[in-house]
Amino acid sequence: MITRPNARATRAGSRASVLLAALALATPIAAQDFVRDHPPTLGAPARLSVPAVHETRLANGIDVSVVEQHELPLVQVIVSFAG
């Protein structure tokens, strides 16, 4: 014999889980204390390292600039014409 859950019990369980989730989410929000008397202290700035640009000229007079970055296996080609 297959029994179906009582609809009232299912709704009550659903309401209880929604209430529990709301309380769980509200607790961290209420626990935050913001002090707005002064701005937060900043850490040291991140180190900036700019890769070197290698420039050369091909035999047909086209200038080529290459920037190597080996973090990702990507190739990007940008062609621009003067004039």
GROMACS elastic network, one bead per residue, 0.5 to 0.9 nm:
[ bonds ]
;  ai    aj funct       b0    kb
    3     6     6  0.89952   500
    4     7     6  0.85584   500
    5     8     6  0.86115   500
    5     9     6  0.72881   500
    5    10     6  0.69215   500
    6     9     6  0.52773   500
    6    10     6  0.62730   500
    6    11     6  0.87681   500
    7    10     6  0.50539   500
    7    11     6  0.61822   500
    7    12     6  0.85611   500
    8    11     6  0.51542   500
    8    12     6  0.60718   500
    8    13     6  0.85424   500
    9    12     6  0.50674   500
    9    13     6  0.61033   500
    9    14     6  0.85157   500
   10    13     6  0.51565   500
   10    14     6  0.61429   500
   10    15     6  0.86565   500
   11    15     6  0.61092   500
   11    16     6  0.85202   500
   12    15     6  0.51073   500
   12    16     6  0.61188   500
   12    17     6  0.86493   500
   13    16     6  0.50527   500
   13    17     6  0.61989   500
   13    18     6  0.86657   500
   14    17     6  0.51968   500
   14    18     6  0.62825   500
   14    19     6  0.86635   500
   15    18     6  0.51233   500
   15    19     6  0.61433   500
   15    20     6  0.85469   500
   16    19     6  0.50968   500
   16    20     6  0.60820   500
   16    21     6  0.85827   500
   17    20     6  0.50180   500
   17    21     6  0.61049   500
   17    22     6  0.85723   500
   18    21     6  0.51108   500
   18    22     6  0.61545   500
   18    23     6  0.86560   500
   19    22     6  0.50904   500
   19    23     6  0.62313   500
   19    24     6  0.86075   500
   20    23     6  0.51814   500
   20    24     6  0.61571   500
   20    25     6  0.86809   500
   21    24     6  0.50334   500
   21    25     6  0.61925   500
   21    26     6  0.85579   500
   22    25     6  0.52128   500
   22    26     6  0.60408   500
   22    27     6  0.86623   500
   23    26     6  0.50783   500
   23    27     6  0.61485   500
   24    27     6  0.56262   500
   24    28     6  0.74992   500
   25    28     6  0.62805   500
   25    29     6  0.69952   500
   26    29     6  0.52682   500
   26    30     6  0.61580   500
   26    31     6  0.86339   500
   27    30     6  0.52713   500
   27    31     6  0.61718   500
   28    31     6  0.50247   500
   28    32     6  0.65586   500
   29    32     6  0.56886   500
   30    33     6  0.80503   500
   35    38     6  0.72742   500
   35    39     6  0.85988   500
   36    39     6  0.69029   500
   36    40     6  0.88187   500
   38    41     6  0.88548   500
   39    42     6  0.89115   500
   42    45     6  0.82849   500
   43    46     6  0.87932   500
   44    47     6  0.88306   500
   45    48     6  0.87864   500
   51    67     6  0.65633   500
   51    68     6  0.70055   500
   51    69     6  0.72390   500
   52    66     6  0.84995   500
   52    67     6  0.62688   500
   52    68     6  0.75923   500
   53    65     6  0.64404   500
   53    66     6  0.57217   500
   53    68     6  0.78202   500
   54    64     6  0.81430   500
   54    65     6  0.55701   500
   54    66     6  0.50765   500
   54    67     6  0.64076   500
   54    68     6  0.85712   500
   55    63     6  0.72328   500
   55    64     6  0.56438   500
   55    66     6  0.63455   500
   55    67     6  0.89420   500
   56    62     6  0.85492   500
   56    63     6  0.59424   500
   56    64     6  0.52962   500
   56    65     6  0.65348   500
   56    66     6  0.85717   500
   57    60     6  0.80403   500
   57    61     6  0.59345   500
   57    62     6  0.55883   500
   57    64     6  0.58222   500
   57    65     6  0.86688   500
   58    61     6  0.53476   500
   58    62     6  0.52765   500
   58    63     6  0.63853   500
   58    64     6  0.72099   500
   59    62     6  0.74115   500
   69    72     6  0.71863   500
   69    73     6  0.86048   500
   69    74     6  0.87263   500
   70    73     6  0.66366   500
   70    74     6  0.83940   500
   71    74     6  0.87825   500
   72    75     6  0.89486   500
